[in-house]
Amino acid sequence: MSAIRRLYRGENDINFVKWWRRGLILSALLIVISVLSLFTRGLNFGIDFEGGVSWEVKAPGVSVVDARSALDSVGEGQAKIQIVGTDTLRVQGPASSDGKQDDVRQVLADLAKTDTSEVTVSTVGPSWGKEITKSAERALVAFLAFILLYLSIRLEWKMAVGAVLAMIHDVVISVGVYSIFQLEVTPPTVIAFLTILGYSIYDTIVVFDKVKENQARPALATRVTYTELSSLSMNQVLLRSVNTSVVAILPVISMLVVGAGILGAVTLEEFAIALLVGMVSGAYSSIFVAAPIVVWLKEREPRNRALAERLATGRVTGGSKASRSEALADYEAAVASELAAEATDGDDADSTGSPSAPAAAGRPASSQRAAGTATARPVATPSSPIPPRPRKKGKKR
């Protein structure tokens, strides 16, 4: 519980540099497995992509073996047979004549002990699935190009490269899971894959924005290397990333358990599985893929290399916990000094009748805690013979 309490209070001090190496090794292993599975096993495309005929009927108590034995009599024993939800029997086969479709329909009605009108028949041509595939490919390329351009302008091109590589990582692993377990790929699955991209980029931007914010603070950026700065930023946004992931994943799990498991909504199952895999992968990649890639690129800049060399000659900065804690303490002391200076200026303004807002408003909680322990700079005595009027806490002037 102590680790959870520290995370909740923002007091965690995890050495992400060590975990980045392990995370990149795990990601490389997962990508290799996914690519090998795609080349050896391929994807289990649904009827919407391959074309054919699909029959569905409510058949409580009927197993796949029973259905296959009954369909052997009409030459459809090798068809794809599934139990969808709890009691829906689905049979998918290649395109056939109307007479054969009626024969399969009659066999399924007899097997389910119902009327033939209760057996739904759907015929899909392969051209429709090809159009969906082409549209998805165009949307994926356009999205990646737009994100690369936007992040290059909003942040910088190195962060844009890290974010795009993290998104590609998420899509490859998600598709690999479908290939390894031979889950059926349907149009809702493709929609879920595209949805994954938006979630992945959001989580990554949160991390990069915090890094840029800390980098703009000289009191911190000049005391640590870029690697240590990124690790510190990850600690500061870790709780937000965890909360965002949990809040997003819980409704998806509900769709799987309630929608697909209890209510038998097949479309929800096809959509939710891909979404769940992609969200978990997106939360992971924003910390263990995008961040280390950007760190690797940024540490090769002459300015950051010079900073690392200067810090190495002054004190030990190998990413240890002691050096990061020392740097954070120096930063908080510097911010506390700034707060004390603002408070002094506010008191001087009060002595002349000028209203002033509380000095600590809008400051981070860690900076406010540091203000109570850090030594403030000497305060000059006001020139006025009348001492400044004490300010009341909790009221704004």
Sequence and secondary structure as in RCSB ss.txt:
>XXXX:A:sequence
MSAIRRLYRGENDINFVKWWRRGLILSALLIVISVLSLFTRGLNFGIDFEGGVSWEVKAPGVSVVDARSALDSVG
EGQAKIQIVGTDTLRVQGPASSDGKQDDVRQVLADLAKTDTSEVTVSTVGPSWGKEITKSAERALVAFLAFILLY
LSIRLEWKMAVGAVLAMIHDVVISVGVYSIFQLEVTPPTVIAFLTILGYSIYDTIVVFDKVKENQARPALATRVT
YTELSSLSMNQVLLRSVNTSVVAILPVISMLVVGAGILGAVTLEEFAIALLVGMVSGAYSSIFVAAPIVVWLKER
EPRNRALAERLATGRVTGGSKASRSEALADYEAAVASELAAEATDGDDADSTGSPSAPAAAGRPASSQRAAGTAT
ARPVATPSSPIPPRPRKKGKKR
>XXXX:A:secstr
 HHHHHHHHT     HHHHHHHHHHHHHHHHHHHHHHHHHT  EE HHHH EEEEEEE TT  HHHHHHHHGGGT
 TTSEEEEETTTEEEEEE    HHHHHHHHHHHHHHHTS GGGSEEEEE HHHHHHHHHHHHHHHHHHHHHHHHH
HHHHT HHHHHHHHHHHHHHHHHHHHHHHHTT EE HHHHHHHHHHHHHHHHHHHHHHHHHHHHHT HHHHTTS 
HHHHHHHHHHHHHHHHHHHHHHHHHHHHHIIIIIIIIS  HHHHHHHHHHHHHHHHHHHHHHHTHHHHHHHHHTT
SHHHHHHHHHHHHHS  SS HHHHHHHHHHHHHHHHHHHHHHHHHHHHHHHTT     TTTT  HHHHHHHTTS 
       SSSS      TT   
